Amino acid sequence: MGNHERGLIASKFGGDSVANAGGFRMAADIMFVDPISITTGEQLYRQSVILSAPGKDGNSDKITNLLRDTFDIFTKASEFERRNKVHRKVFDQIDRRFTQIGLDLGCPLVPDLLNVVLEGIEGGRSRQWTMSRGEWVSAQIFAYFIGGKFYDAVDLIKTKNNGEISPVSYEIIRSALTSNVKNVIPGYYAEDEDGNVVTFERGGSDVSLSIVGRGIDARLIEIWKKLNGMRATDPILVEDAKFISNITYDEAREIGIGGAEVVNKDTVGPIYRQGIPLDVKSSFAGKGINPLDPNYHGTMVTKTRVVDPTERVLGIAGKKGYLAVDIRKFGINDEYGVGARILEIFRKHKISYEYDPTQKDSLSIMLSGKYNGTLDETLNEIQSEIDPDRLDVTGNLGAVCVVGEGIKDNSMEVEARATAALARAGIKKAALNYPFGGISMTFGIEEYQVDNAIRTLCNEFSLRDLSIKKK
C-alpha cells in the first residue's frame, strides 16, 4: 500500500444512505471531503469505502430482501414455473431500482451486471452468493461514478470454514489497496477456504468495514447511516432519548447484544486491539447536520473514554423472545463441573445461551429464539444426565439491559435504583445477571413489559433530552 501523508479513513455507507441516486451523490461528495480528527486536530484522508446494497426506497423493499425472494422463488419453483420465469417478477423490481440509479448517475455498467446476477441465480449459484449481489452491483456503480477502483470482497476478505476471519485478510488488504485512488469494496460478504461466497450476519457490512480499516491501518473508520449516531435507547420507543457523543467498544457491544444494535456487535472484534476509533453518523443533511462539514462527527466509539463521576448508566437496550430453562437440584452448585456439563448439552444440540442467572440449588439458562424439537431433545438429555429435582421452562420472557462504565463502581446503587423503579411501575423482576465488575446489568422480565421497562429506566437514570421536541 502506498503511503499517504495524512492518516487514512475507511468509510461505509449503509443501505439507507445509498437507497437511490441522490444517496450515491451525497456519498460521493462526502468521499472527497477530508475531515478533521476530533482527537488530534489533524486532517485525515478518506481512502477506502464499503458499499451496502440499496435499502428501502419509497414502496420498494431492500435490494437484499428482493434478491433473497428471487432466489427462494426460483429454487422452489416447478419446471413449468421456471419456464414461465415466475421469479423474474421479483427480479424486475431489482432491475428497475438499479437501472434508474445507473441512468441517473450516467453509469453504463448496470445491464451487464444484472445479467451476471440473473444468470448466476438461474445457473444454480448459492443463496449467500445471491444475497451478496446487491453490494457487488452497488460498489461497481459507485466506483464508476467517483472514478475509483473496485475490489471484489472475495479477493480481499477471507474466512475460515468455521466463520472466523482469516488473519491473511489483513495482509492482502494492506498490500492490495492503494492510497492514490478511492478504493471501493462491497460489504457483507467474503470468501471461505473452499472458495465459496459467505455472507456475514445482518449488518455485516459494518464487519467488512472494520476488517478493511484494520488492513489499511486506518486512523478512523466511519459508518454513515440514516440516523445521527447513537442514542441512549431506541428513539422509536423513547423519542427524546439522549444523544451519546462517546461510547466505548465494550459498551457498544453490550448494547448490541442487549438488543439495541446500532453497530453490528461483531464490528468491534477486528479493530479492538488496534484501538481504531469508529464514528457513527448521518449522511442526511438537516436538523443541524451537515455531512460535508470537515468538523462533523456523530457518536465516537473508542477503546476508552472519560467517565463523568456522576454518570451511572449510559444506555438501555431491550430484547424480547426469551425463554428460561430452570434446573433445580439440591446441592447442584456444589457439584464439580455441572455447569459445564449442562452448557455442553446445549452446545451439542446447537442451542446458544445468552444469560445464566444462578441461585442456590438452581441454575437458569436464558435462551433467545425458537428451537422446536431440538429443545425437547436437549431437555430430555438434561433430565437423563443431570437428574434434576425439577426442570421448568418459562416462555414469553424479555430482557432489559442497562449499560455504562459508571456501573462498574456503583453496581449496588444501580441495581437498587433499577429494581425500585421497575417495582414502582408494576414490573416484576424475574432474574438478574451481573458479572462482578461488569459494565452491564440485565433484568429478566415478562416480555410484554419490556417497552415499559425501558421507558421507566430512562426516566430513572435521566436518559431523556428535554430539549428534543416530541412529535
N, C-alpha and C positions, 0 to 999 in steps of 0.2 A: 504494500500500500504506500503510495506516495505521501510524503509528509506535507502538511499544510501548516502555515504559520499560525493559525488560530486553532483553538480547541474545537473538536468535531461534535456535531449533534446528529443523532439518529431520530427520525420523526415517524409517527404513524398516524394515518387518517382513518378513522372508523367509518362504518357504513353510512351513518347519518351525514357525515361530513362530505362524502362523495356519492350521495344519492342521485345527483343529477349533474348536468354540465356546469351549472353555477357553482356547485360544490367543488368540482375539479378545478375551476378557475381560481377560486379562493385558495385552495390548497397549493396551486402553482405559485400564486402571489406570495404566500407565506414562505414557500421554499426559497424564495430569492430575497428574503429579509434576514439579515444577520442580527440575532438578538444579543442582548447584554446579559451576562451571567449575574444572577441575583446574589451569588456568594462572593465572587471575586471582582465583579465590575468589568471584566474583560469582554470583548466582542467575540462571539462564537460563530461557527460556520455550519449551516445545515447541509450535510453531505449526503446522507442516505435516507431513503424514505420507504416505509412499508405501506402498502395499499390494501385496504379491505375491499370486499365486494360491495357494490352499492346497496344501501339499506332501503327501507320503505320510502316510497315517494308518492304522495297522494294516496290513491286507492291501490297502488301496486305493492305487492309483498316484497320482502327482501329477496335479492337475487339468489342467495344461498338456499333459501326455502324453495324457490321455484326450481332450482336445479335438483334438489332432493326429490321434489314431487315428480319431476320429469323422469328421473331415474326409477322411482318406485312404480310409476305407471307403466313404464316400458318393461321392467323386469317381471311384473305380474301379469302383463297382457298376454292374451292368447295369440296364436299365429294370425288369426283373422284380424284382431285388433291392431297388431303390429303392421300388417299390410295396409291397414287404413290409417296408420300413423296417428293413433289417438293421443300419444304422448306429446305430439308436436303442438297440440293446443296450448299446453302449458309452456313449452319451449318458445312458442311465438311471443309470449309476454317478455321473456328474456331478450329475444331478438329485438323487439320494439324498444325496450329500455336502452340497450347498448347501442343500437343503431342511431337512436336520437342523440345520445351522448356523443357518439362519433361524428355525426353530422354537425352538431353544434360546435365541436372542437376542431373540426377540419381534419379528423383522423381517418384515413382510408383503410386501416387495418381490420376494422370490425367484421366485415363479411367473412373474410378468410379465417379469422379467429373463431367465430361462431360455428363455421363449418367443421373445424377441427373438434370442437366440443361436441357437436351433434353426432359426428361420425364416431367419436370415442364412445359415447353412450350407446349408440346402436351397434357398435362393434364389440361390446362386452367389457368395457373398462369398468373399474370398481366404483362402488358408491363413494368412497373417500376421494378418488380421483375426480369424480363428477362434482362433488360438493366443493372442491377447491378451485374449480374453473372460473368462478366469479372473480376471485382475486387475481387469477392468472390473466384474464382478459383486462381487468381494471388496471393492473400495473402496466401492461403494454400500451394501453391508451395514454396513460399518464406520462410514461417515458417518452412517447412520441410527441406529446403536447409540449413538454418542457425542454425537449432536446436532450433528455437524459439517457442513461444506459440501463437497459433491462437485464436483470439477472433472474433466472428461474430459481425459486427457492430450493428445488431438488438438487441444484448444483452447489448450494451453499450450506444448507442445514440438514444434518444427518442425525438420525435417531438409531438407538439400539432397538432390537426387536422386543425388548421389554418396555419400550416407550420412553426411556431416558434419552436426554440429549447427548449425542456423542461429542466428546471434547474436541475431536478433529474439526468440528464445525467452526470453531473459533479461529483455528489456523487457516482454514480455507477462506473464511471471510477476510481475515487480516491480509492475506496475500492477494486476494482477487479484487477487492473493492478499491477503487482509486479515488483520490480526493480532487482531481481536476475536472470531474463531471459530477452531475447529480445521479446517484445510483438509485434505481427503483426496483424494489423487490416485492413480490406478492406475499402477503401474510397468510397465516392459518395452517400452512402445510409444510411438510418436509419429506425426506426420503429415508426409508428404513434400510436395514442391512441387506435385504433381499431385492432392493431396487424398487420397492412399491411406494406409491404416494400414500402418506399417512397424514391425517388431519389432527390438530390439537383440539382440546375441548372448546366449548363456547367461549368466545372472547380470545381465541387462540392467536389472533394477530398481535395481541399485546406480548405474547411469549416470543413470537418471531422478532418483534422489536427489541426485546431485551437481549436476545441472542446476537442480533446484528450489532446492537450498541456495545456489547462487550467485545465483539470481534474487532470493531474499529477503534477500540479504546476511547469511546465517546466520553466527552466531558459532561454531557447531558443527554437524556432521552426524553422525548415528548410524546404524549398521547393527545391527539386532537379529536374532540368529540362534540356532541350537540350541547350538553350542559357544561357550565364552567366549573371544573374541578370537582371537589368532593364536599358533601355537606354532612352534618352531624348524624343525620339519618336520611332515609328516603324522602325527598321533598314532595313526592306524590302523597305520602302519608302525613308528613308534617311540613306544610308549605313554607313555614318560616324557620326551618331548621338552619342553624348557624353554618356559615361557610368555614371550611377548615383550610387555613393557609399553609400549614405544615403538619405532616404526619410521618411517622417512621415506617420503615418497611414492615416491621413486626406488627404495628398497629393496623396498617392497611391489609395485611394478610389475615389478621384475626377478624377484622370487619368483613372481609370477603368470605371467610369460612363461616362466619355467623349469619350470612345471608345477604349482606349489602355489598354486592360485588361490583364496585365501580371500576376497579382494576382486576384483571384476571389474577386469581390467587397464586398461580404458578409463574407470574411475571417476575416476581422478586428474585427467584432462585438464581438465574444466570448472572445477576448484577450485584447480589448481596455482598459478597466478599470484596468486590472492587469498589463498593460504595458509590456507584454512579447515581446521581440524583435523577428523579423522574418528575416531570412537570405535566400535570393533567389539566387540560384547559379546553376552551371552546373555540371552534373555527367560525362561529356565527357572530357577526358584529351586532352591537346593540346593547342597551342597558349598561352603559359604561365600559363595554368590552370592545377593544379594537385589536383583532388578531394580528394586524400589520404593525403594531407598535413594538419596537425592539425591546421595550421595558415591560411588556405584558407577560405576567405569569399567573398561573392558576393555583392549584394545590401542589406544593412541592413535597414529594415523597423522598425522604432521606434516611440514611442509616441511623442517625441520632438527631435529636432536637433539644432545644432548651425548653424545659417544662416549667410553666408558671407554678409557684408553690401553692397557689390556691386552687389549681386545677385538680379535679378528681376523675372526671370522665370526659373523653374527647368525642366519642361517637357511640351510637347504638345500632345494632342490627337485629333483625328478627327472621326466623325461618319456621315454616310450617311443614307438616307432613312427617313428623317423627312418630316412632313407636318405641316403647320401652320394654325390654326384657328384664324382668326382675327375678334373680336367682337367690332363693333364701335357703340357708342351711346352717344349722347350729355349728359354730366353730369354723365357718368357711374362711374367715380372714386369717385363721391360724394354720390353714393347710398350705404347705410349701408348694409354690408354683401353680396353684389352682387358677389364678387369673390368667396366666399364660396359656394354660390348657384350654380354658374357655375361649379365649381370643383365637387360639389356633383352630378351634372348631369353626368359628365364624370365617376365618381366613380360608379354610379348606372348602367351604361352601360359597366362597367368593362374595361374602357379605362384609362390607366395611362398616365400622362403627365410628361415631363421632364424639360421643361423650361417655364416660363411665363413672357417674356419681356412685360412691360406695358408702355403705353404712355397716355397723356391726352386724355380723351374721347375714349380710346381704350384699350382693353385687349386682348393680343395674347397668345395663348397656342400652344406650340410646342409638337407634338406627334411623337413617333417613332414606326413604324410598319404598318401593313395593317389591316384594320378593316371592310372592305366590307360594308354590310348592317348595321352593328352596328353603324358605324359613321353617316350614314344617319339618323338613329333614334335619335342619340344624337343631331345632328344639328337641327332636327325638334323640339325637346324639348326645346333647347336653344331659338329658334325662338319664340316658344309659351310662355315660361316662362319669358324671358328677354326682348323680343320685341325690338331687336336692330335696329338701322337705317340701318346698313349693316352687313352682315355675309359672310365673304370671306374665302375660303380655298385655300391655295397655296401648291402645292406638289413639289417634286424633290428638297428638301432643304437638306442642311447639316449643321453640327455644328463643329466648331473648338474651342477647349478649351485649354487655357494657364493656367498652374498650378504652384504654388510655394508660399512658405511662404513669399517670398520677395514682392509679390503683395500687401500684406496687408497694408504696409505703403507707397506704391508707386503706388497706383492704377491709379491715373491720368496720371502719366508718362507712365505706361504700356499700358493703353488704347490709349493714343495719339500715341505712337510709333507703336503699333499694327495696329491701324486704318490707319496711314500714310503708313506703309509698304504694307498693303493689297491694298490700293488705288494705290500705285506706280506699283503694279503687275496687276492692272486692275481687282481687285476682289472687288465687291460691297458688303458692309456690310448691311445685311437685318435687323439684330436685334442684340442687346447686352443684355446680362444678367450678372449682377454683384451684388451680395449681399454685402451691406456695411460691410467693414472689412473682406471680404472673401479672400480665398486663390486661387480662380479660377475665370476666366473671359471667358465667352462663346460668340462667334460670330456666328450668324446665317448667312449663305451664300448659294449660289446656290450649289447644290450637286456636279456638275461636277468640281467645283473649290476647293474642299476640299483638295485634294492631293497637289495642287499647293500652297494653303494657308499654309499648314503645312511646306512645304519647305521654303516658304517665311519667316514665323515667326521663323523658326530655324535659318535662316541667321540673322534676325534682333536681336535676343537675344543670339547670339553666342553659339548655342547649337550643333555645329559640332566639332568633334575632328579631326583636320587636320592631326594628326599622323596616323589615320586609313587609310590604303591603299584601295582605291576603286578597285573593280574587273574590 
